[in-house]
Amino acid sequence: MAALPSKHEIEALVTSLGEIAKGYDDSPDLNGYMSRVQIIAKAKELVRALITPDQTPNYHGLNMAELVAIRTFIKLKVLDAIPRTGSISLEDLSKATGAQDSLLERMGRVLVASGFLDQTRPDGGEYKHTKFSLAYILDQPAPGHLFLAMYDDWFKNMHNFDDYLAARGQLTNAREPDDPLRNPYTFTHGQDGTPVWSIMAQDPARLQTFQMGMSGIDVAIPVVGHFDFGAKLKNEPEEDAQGVVQLVDVGGGAGGVLKQILDVHHPALASRNVVLQDRPDVIALAKTVALLPADVKLQGHDFMAEQPVKGAKAYFMRMILHDYADDVGIAILKQLAAAMAPTSRVLICEMVLPARVGEADFPAAVMDQAVMTMGGKERTEQGFAKMFDAAGLELVHVWRAPGVPGACVEGRLRRVAE
């Protein structure tokens, strides 16, 4: 066992934490966020110093038990039954949910220990919400939807990753999953050879929860705030007269992301010069929900096929390439490169992994394991550069929003050496 930290070492950590805490900013903007991240990082350093290795399995066990208990309480609608203000007895909670009181007590005990729920007295008492459990009530889009997406479509399919490797004879030569049709997700569902999205679509309610959950990732992968779509893609009068397309949102879903871009960068980014592309069924949905201005062109398109819009100023993909291994991603990029003019850009908005993750950017590493479940991959800047090069492109810039792991990676056609 490693030696316990000395009193002096702990006092130094506490002093350092106190100094950092002086810079606390309670504003909801980036400055406030970064001040909180710095305090959390130092507080975790103190906690890690105090926890001994023999305690580690207990803390890992608490993490696992908490996840199971939260998922169970959501499924049983226990969080809905606890009043948003005030408290409720175990007996009344059992009556409200129909769940056995001893089951609720055993699951609830874990959630109180983790701080997810609270009780009215130090020695127990009635159950009451915390800010964390309130955020997991699903009556409106909330962090709870992201938790469900991660639990149901990542954790349930990845907790048996060693079994997946064993079934493929890879315990002595393990490889990252790189096949969109044969990966931990298809393995768990017993549907190797079927696309992940087709498996998800077999349960429409679960697919909807997944889609709602993914909207919560905007904090880590912002839609705007990095690349200046308006200033850099603005048409000159003669380009406008020629109808030069400023932006093609490839695989853009029902248009929620494109709407955010247009809202911020209009009128320099003119809706009449913008194209939304996705599968025909998704475009039909986009027409129904009508999020976008009526003059945005809605186009059914498979991004594995030839790109029909030629010479656009920019081809934009958000959270697309990370669903696929490098070979598939390169094939997608080649379709864009073939349609690009020398002045065109490709803009990939995704996580960009740092060389070493910390408190501010660990969501990138989490998301990397999540997409591994379906054969996908988050990438470093060097990883994007290699893919671009293989597709006939070159990486020219990584546009970042300070304090978040998501970025906008810009590529152009590779210049031919003279």
Secondary structure as GFF3:
##gff-version 3
##sequence-region A 1 418
A	DSSP	alpha_helix	7	21	.	.	.	ID=ss1
A	DSSP	alpha_helix	30	50	.	.	.	ID=ss2
A	DSSP	three_ten_helix	53	55	.	.	.	ID=ss3
A	DSSP	alpha_helix	56	75	.	.	.	ID=ss4
A	DSSP	alpha_helix	78	81	.	.	.	ID=ss5
A	DSSP	alpha_helix	90	97	.	.	.	ID=ss6
A	DSSP	alpha_helix	101	114	.	.	.	ID=ss7
A	DSSP	beta_strand	117	121	.	.	.	ID=ss8
A	DSSP	beta_strand	124	129	.	.	.	ID=ss9
A	DSSP	alpha_helix	131	134	.	.	.	ID=ss10
A	DSSP	alpha_helix	143	150	.	.	.	ID=ss11
A	DSSP	pi_helix	151	155	.	.	.	ID=ss12
A	DSSP	alpha_helix	156	158	.	.	.	ID=ss13
A	DSSP	alpha_helix	161	167	.	.	.	ID=ss14
A	DSSP	alpha_helix	184	188	.	.	.	ID=ss15
A	DSSP	alpha_helix	196	201	.	.	.	ID=ss16
A	DSSP	alpha_helix	204	214	.	.	.	ID=ss17
A	DSSP	three_ten_helix	215	219	.	.	.	ID=ss18
A	DSSP	alpha_helix	229	233	.	.	.	ID=ss19
A	DSSP	alpha_helix	237	242	.	.	.	ID=ss20
A	DSSP	beta_strand	247	250	.	.	.	ID=ss21
A	DSSP	alpha_helix	256	265	.	.	.	ID=ss22
A	DSSP	three_ten_helix	271	273	.	.	.	ID=ss23
A	DSSP	beta_strand	274	278	.	.	.	ID=ss24
A	DSSP	alpha_helix	280	289	.	.	.	ID=ss25
A	DSSP	beta_strand	297	300	.	.	.	ID=ss26
A	DSSP	beta_strand	314	318	.	.	.	ID=ss27
A	DSSP	three_ten_helix	321	323	.	.	.	ID=ss28
A	DSSP	alpha_helix	326	339	.	.	.	ID=ss29
A	DSSP	beta_strand	345	353	.	.	.	ID=ss30
A	DSSP	alpha_helix	362	372	.	.	.	ID=ss31
A	DSSP	beta_strand	379	380	.	.	.	ID=ss32
A	DSSP	alpha_helix	381	390	.	.	.	ID=ss33
A	DSSP	beta_strand	393	400	.	.	.	ID=ss34
A	DSSP	beta_strand	406	413	.	.	.	ID=ss35
###
